[in-house]
Amino acid sequence: MERRRGRRRGALSATIRLGDERDHEFIRDLGTRVAETSVSQYRRTMSSLVVLAYEKLLDFIYMQSHVIFIAEDGGERAGFLLLLDMLPDEVSMAPQAFVAYMAVEPARQRRGIGRALLNAAEQAARERGLPAIAMMVTEGNIPALELYSSSGYGTERRLLCKPLT
């Protein structure tokens, strides 16, 4: 499942491949480094707890039916996407693909790698006959929101939060 992205102005040429256990350390490392981008402005937290939550998420993902996509550029891993392919929607129980986590190396962001990873995940979902693909994103993560919006994603639900202290 290798796909090549053409070069746009400022874009990298990334290859997307299926990942496996040999990529777990890369996924843990990159995800740990960018995990705080998933923390809302409404939550006060400690970095160590954000990392712990990410590691627990990885444990959950690896125990489920999932697909790992790895983006490579110039022979180096540049990002990943973890797709759950048997996690139904929690409200309707309708089948769906669910992007559990996606990360791109900070120095390589906004160059088409995230879009290439999303395209690979969408194709895998189609091949599995899944009617929809979903994900969660923090409201303050504007670059991610712009990517998802320009890729055709829309808001289905919102998690509202009110700080009490």
BABA-110883 format. One line per 10 residues: their letters; for each residue x negated, y negated, z negated of N, C-alpha, C, CB. Coordinates in steps of 0.05 Angstrom, whole numbers. Each point is the difference from the previous one (the first is absolute). Glycine has a CB too. Layout:
<nuzas>
a = X Y Z X Y Z X Y Z X Y Z; ...
</nuzas>
This chain:
<nuzas>
merrrgrrrg = -17 23 0 17 -23 0 -18 -25 0 37 25 -24; -54 -27 42 -17 -24 1 13 -21 19 -41 27 -10; 42 -51 0 11 -22 16 -21 -22 0 48 12 -11; -51 -25 33 -19 -22 3 15 -26 3 -35 31 20; 28 -51 -35 12 -26 2 -18 -17 18 22 3 -45; -10 -17 65 -16 -18 16 -8 -25 -15 24 17 40; -43 -31 -30 -10 -24 -13 18 -24 7 -47 18 0; 55 -32 -21 12 -27 3 -20 -19 -9 47 17 -7; -42 -43 10 -18 -20 -10 -4 4 -30 14 -33 36; -38 38 -45 -6 5 -28 8 27 -10 6 -48 -6
alsatirlgd = 4 66 23 9 26 -9 -22 20 1 46 -11 16; -44 31 -33 -19 22 1 13 22 17 -19 -12 -46; 2 29 56 10 23 15 -1 23 -20 -16 -17 45; 40 25 -54 1 21 -21 11 26 11 7 -36 -34; -17 57 24 10 27 6 15 10 -25 -38 10 33; 62 1 -28 16 11 -22 -2 30 2 31 -41 -2; -38 54 -20 -1 29 -1 15 10 -25 -44 0 25; 51 25 -24 12 13 -24 -22 4 -20 35 23 27; -28 -29 -52 -19 4 -22 4 26 -14 -2 -49 -6; -16 55 -13 2 25 -16 -14 -5 -27 2 29 42
erdhefirdl = -7 -8 -56 -12 -1 -27 -27 -15 0 24 42 -12; -38 -40 34 -26 -13 2 2 -31 -1 -17 39 26; 41 -49 -21 5 -29 -1 11 -10 -27 9 3 49; -4 16 -67 12 -8 -25 -17 -20 -16 21 44 -2; -47 -42 2 -17 -18 -14 1 -28 12 -30 38 -13; 30 -40 40 3 -25 13 26 -13 -7 -29 16 38; 51 -1 -37 26 -9 -7 1 -11 -29 21 33 33; -32 -18 -51 -1 -8 -28 -16 -26 -3 4 47 -14; -27 -49 27 -17 -23 -2 13 -25 12 -40 30 1; 48 -29 24 12 -23 12 26 -9 -14 -20 14 44
gtrvaetsvs = 37 6 -50 25 -7 -14 -5 -13 -27 21 38 24; -41 -29 -38 -6 -11 -26 -9 -29 4 -13 45 -18; -3 -50 38 -10 -28 5 21 -20 8 -43 21 13; 65 -11 0 20 -19 9 27 3 -15 -22 2 44; 23 15 -64 25 6 -14 13 -25 -12 -18 45 -11; 3 -64 3 12 -24 -13 16 -17 19 -37 0 -32; 34 5 58 17 -14 20 29 9 -2 -39 -6 30; 44 29 -44 27 10 -3 13 -10 -26 -14 40 25; 0 -56 -41 11 -10 -25 14 -26 5 -37 23 -26; 62 -24 17 17 -24 3 -10 -22 -18 39 29 13
qyrrtmsslv = -33 -54 -5 -6 -23 -17 16 1 -26 -10 -26 41; 31 42 -42 16 2 -24 -11 19 -21 39 -11 29; -59 25 -22 -11 21 -19 -27 -8 -10 26 35 24; -29 -36 -49 -27 -4 -12 -10 28 -5 11 -45 -22; -36 50 30 -10 27 -2 -31 -1 -3 39 18 27; -50 5 -33 -29 3 -1 -8 16 24 -1 -3 -51; -22 -4 62 -10 14 24 -2 30 -5 -25 -41 13; 16 49 -37 -3 28 -5 27 15 1 -39 -11 -29; 61 -2 22 26 13 1 10 2 29 10 -17 -46; -17 -3 62 7 0 29 -14 24 13 7 -51 1
vlayeklldf = -33 54 -7 -15 23 11 12 26 -10 -42 -28 2; 49 30 -27 12 25 -10 26 6 14 -21 -9 -45; 37 -12 50 26 4 14 -6 10 29 22 -36 -28; -42 25 40 -7 9 28 -9 29 -1 -13 -47 12; -3 55 -31 -9 28 -1 23 19 -6 -44 -16 -16; 63 7 0 24 17 -4 17 2 25 0 -14 -48; 1 -8 64 14 1 25 -13 20 19 14 -48 -6; -40 48 7 -14 19 17 6 29 -9 -37 -34 8; 37 39 -34 7 27 -10 27 8 10 -29 -7 -41; 49 -11 39 27 5 9 1 6 30 17 -30 -36
iymqshvifi = -31 13 52 0 3 29 -12 27 8 -3 -49 6; -19 56 -17 -14 25 7 15 25 -7 -43 -25 -5; 62 23 -14 17 23 -7 25 2 18 -17 -5 -48; 22 -15 65 23 0 18 -9 7 28 23 -35 -29; -4 40 46 -5 2 29 -8 -28 9 32 39 7; -56 -41 5 -10 -26 8 -19 2 24 4 -16 -47; -9 -7 59 -18 -2 23 -19 -23 -7 34 19 34; -60 -14 -29 -20 -20 -4 -9 -10 27 -15 20 -44; 14 -46 48 -11 -12 24 -24 -16 -8 45 -2 23; -66 5 -8 -25 -15 -5 -7 -16 24 -17 36 -31
aedggeragf = 12 -62 27 -9 -18 21 -31 0 -1 43 -28 -1; -55 31 24 -29 -1 2 -7 -22 21 -6 49 -13; -15 -63 7 -11 -20 18 -30 3 1 40 -32 -8; -51 35 31 -29 3 2 -11 23 -17 -3 -49 8; 19 71 -10 -9 23 -15 3 -2 -30 -31 8 36; 42 -31 -45 4 -4 -29 30 -1 -7 -43 -25 -3; 50 37 -20 28 -2 -8 7 -29 -7 -2 48 -17; 24 -57 27 8 -28 -3 27 -4 -14 -26 -10 41; 41 32 -44 26 -2 -13 14 26 -1 4 -47 15; 19 48 -28 15 25 -2 30 -6 -4 -40 24 -19
lllldmlpde = 56 -5 25 29 -1 -6 8 28 -10 8 -36 36; 7 36 -57 10 25 -12 30 1 5 -36 1 -36; 45 19 50 28 2 8 13 24 -13 -10 -22 44; 32 18 -59 16 22 -10 21 6 21 -8 -14 -49; 9 40 56 19 7 22 23 17 -9 -38 -2 30; 42 5 -56 23 15 -10 12 -13 -25 -19 42 19; 16 -68 -21 11 -15 -23 25 -15 10 -46 -5 -21; 70 15 14 24 -14 9 4 -27 -13 20 45 8; -4 -61 5 7 -26 -11 14 5 -27 5 -21 46; -13 5 -66 10 5 -27 29 -8 -4 -46 -7 -16
vsmapqafva = 58 -9 33 28 -8 -3 18 18 17 -15 -47 -8; 9 51 33 17 16 18 -7 29 3 8 -42 24; -32 49 -33 -12 27 4 -4 6 29 22 15 -42; -21 -35 59 -5 4 29 -30 6 4 38 -31 12; -44 48 7 -28 6 6 -15 -25 10 12 48 10; -37 -50 -16 -16 -22 8 -30 7 -2 36 -33 -14; -52 17 27 -29 0 -5 -4 -23 -19 -13 21 46; -6 -18 -64 -5 -22 -19 -30 -6 -1 40 14 -27; -48 -38 33 -28 -9 -2 -5 -4 -30 0 -22 47; -14 40 -59 -6 -1 -28 -22 -20 -7 15 47 -4
ymaveparqr = -34 -50 22 -22 -19 -4 -14 -4 26 -5 13 -49; -3 -38 54 -17 -6 23 -21 -20 -9 38 10 33; -62 -7 -25 -21 -20 -6 -20 -1 23 5 9 -50; -15 -33 53 -21 -5 20 -23 -15 -14 34 -2 39; -58 10 -32 -23 -14 -12 3 -30 3 -30 39 11; 27 -54 -33 4 -29 1 -14 -14 22 6 2 -48; -31 5 54 -15 -14 22 11 7 27 -40 1 -29; 58 19 31 11 8 26 29 -5 3 -35 34 2; 47 -48 -21 28 -6 1 7 -21 22 3 11 -49; 22 -9 58 11 -19 20 -14 2 27 11 -31 -38
rgigrallna = -18 56 44 -13 6 26 13 23 15 -43 -17 -19; 67 25 10 14 21 14 -1 27 -12 -8 -26 40; -8 30 -60 -3 27 -12 26 8 -14 -50 -8 -6; 61 -10 -10 26 6 -14 22 7 20 -14 -30 -37; 15 15 59 21 6 20 -5 27 13 4 -49 9; -29 56 -4 -7 26 12 8 23 -19 -38 -21 26; 33 17 -52 8 20 -20 30 3 -1 -41 -11 -27; 56 -12 27 29 1 0 11 14 25 1 -42 -26; -13 36 49 9 13 25 -4 30 -2 -11 -41 26; -11 50 -37 -5 29 -2 20 13 -19 -49 -8 8
aeqaarergl = 55 -6 -30 20 11 -19 28 1 12 -27 -19 -38; 34 -2 53 26 1 14 2 23 20 3 -50 -6; -24 54 20 0 23 20 2 26 -15 -28 -27 31; 14 31 -53 3 25 -15 28 3 -11 -49 -3 -13; 62 -18 4 27 2 -9 19 8 22 -10 -35 -34; 6 23 58 17 7 23 -4 30 7 -3 -47 18; -22 56 -18 -5 28 7 13 19 -20 -44 -14 20; 48 5 -45 13 17 -20 31 -4 0 -41 -4 -28; 51 -12 47 29 -4 2 11 -18 -22 3 44 22; -19 -59 -36 10 -17 -21 12 -26 12 -35 19 -32
paiammvteg = 58 -26 22 15 -23 12 -10 -28 -8 38 31 2; -54 -32 -23 -8 -26 -10 -27 2 -14 48 -15 -5; -62 -7 3 -25 -2 -16 3 -23 -18 -28 21 37; 20 -18 -62 4 -20 -21 -26 -4 -15 49 11 -4; -50 -33 -11 -23 -6 -17 9 -22 -20 -34 13 37; 17 -17 -57 3 -23 -18 -23 -18 3 26 28 -33; -22 -54 29 -21 -20 2 6 -22 -20 -9 11 49; -12 -21 -61 2 -22 -19 6 -26 15 -32 23 -32; 51 -39 22 9 -25 13 -24 -18 5 44 4 -22; -64 -5 5 -22 -18 3 -21 9 20 9 -13 -46
nipalelyss = -7 37 57 -19 10 18 8 -9 29 -11 41 -30; 6 -66 35 9 -13 25 -11 13 25 4 -43 -26; -31 49 27 -10 13 24 14 27 6 -44 -22 -9; 49 37 -12 14 26 4 29 -5 10 -29 22 -35; 43 -41 22 27 -6 8 1 -9 30 11 -13 -48; -30 -3 56 -1 -9 28 -4 24 19 -18 -45 -15; 0 63 7 -5 24 17 25 16 2 -48 1 -14; 61 4 -8 24 18 0 23 -14 16 -14 20 -44; 18 -46 40 21 -14 14 -5 1 30 7 -30 -40; -32 24 48 -6 0 29 0 28 12 -28 -40 -8
sgygterrll = 29 61 -9 2 28 9 28 10 0 -46 8 -17; 65 -26 10 29 8 1 12 8 -26 -9 14 45; -6 -16 -67 11 8 -26 16 -23 -12 -39 30 -8; 61 -23 -6 17 -20 -13 5 8 -29 21 -11 44; -12 -8 -59 6 5 -29 26 16 -2 -24 -42 -13; 22 64 -1 24 17 -5 10 -5 -29 -17 34 33; 0 -37 -52 7 -5 -28 -21 -18 -12 22 45 -4; -16 -56 -19 -20 -16 -15 0 9 -29 7 -40 31; -31 40 -42 -4 5 -28 -3 -27 -13 -22 46 6; 40 -54 -23 -1 -26 -13 -13 2 -27 41 -15 25
ckplt = -55 -5 -33 -15 1 -26 2 -28 -13 -31 36 17; 35 -36 -43 0 -25 -15 -18 4 -24 47 -11 15; -69 -5 -17 -17 2 -23 15 -9 -25 -41 -8 29; 37 22 -51 14 -6 -25 -18 -12 -21 31 37 10; -57 -39 -4 -18 -12 -19 -18 -20 14 1 41 -28
</nuzas>
